[in-house]
């Protein structure tokens, strides 16, 4: 699996990365739903990587994905800065129209 980002997106995302959370996690967020297959693809910074996580090819960040969440993503994912957040797409189309900046702000110390 590969996560693509342009230089603008990398620079913006780095402004949200806490020093104590070196890993970027691709995840399928199903919190608040009654079903584990109902949710939204998203990202978050973390300080812990479980043994069942898979590494994702990305040159600017150490990116991982949970083994279970892997099925909700395609082999190539693109993350793009859209000003007030980030947009996640794949060759099949839109995965998440906006991951708001304030969602990543909660990761800051």
N, C-alpha and C positions, 0 to 999 in steps of 0.2 A: 504494500500500500504506500502511496505517495501523497504528500500534502504540498501543494504549490502555493506560493505567495510571491507577489512582486515586492520591490524594495520599499515602496511606500507602506504597504501592509506590514512588513517586517518591522520597520521603524516605529509605526504606531503601536503595534502589539507589544514591542519591547517597553514602551512607556507604562504598560499595565502589569509587567512581570515583576512580582515581588522578589527581592533578593533571596528570601528563604524558600522560594518555590521554583526550583529550576526546571521543572518538567511541564510541558504542555500536553494536556490530555484531551483527545477527541472522545466525546462521550455522547450517548443517547440518553437524554434526560427524560425520564418517565415519572419524575416526582410530581405528586399531585394528581396522578391518574390511577385508575384502578387496575390497569393492565400494563405489563412490562413491555408490550410491543406498541403501545401508544405513547408517543413522545416526540421530542425534537432533537436533531443532531446539534451539538454545541461544543464549546471548548471551555476549559478552565485550566488555571495553573495549579500545580500540586507539588508537594514535597515528598510524596510517597509513590513508589511504583511497585505493584504487586507482582509476584512471580507469573501470574497468568496474563499479564499485559504483553502485547506485541509492540515491537518498535515500528515506527512509521518513518519512511524516508523523507527527510526534510533537512536542508543544510543549515538553517539559522537557529533552530530550536531542537531540543531533545523531545520528540513527540512520541506519545504512546497511545494505545487504545486497548480497552478491556476486551478480553476474548469474547464475551457475550455480545458486546456492542459492535463488534467487527461486522456482523451480518447486516447492520443498518447502513453501512457505508460502501461505496464502490472503491475500486482499486486506485482511482485518481480523484482527489478532492482538491478544490481550489477555495482559498480563503481570500477575501478582498475587502480592503478598507473602504467603507462607504460614508465616511465622515462621522456620523453619530453612532457607528457600530461597524460590524463586519457581516459580510454576506458569504454564505457557504454554498458552493455548487459542485456538481459532478457532471460527467458527460451526459447523464440522463436528465439533468435539469437542476432546479433549485432545491437545496436541502433545507436551508434556513434563510429566510429573507433578511433577518437582522438578529445579530447577537449584540445587544445594546452595550455601549461602552460602560454604562453603570453596572452591568452584570459583571464585567471584569474588574471594576473598581472595588467590588466587595472583597477581592483577593488581596488588595493592598493592605500592608500592615497599618 
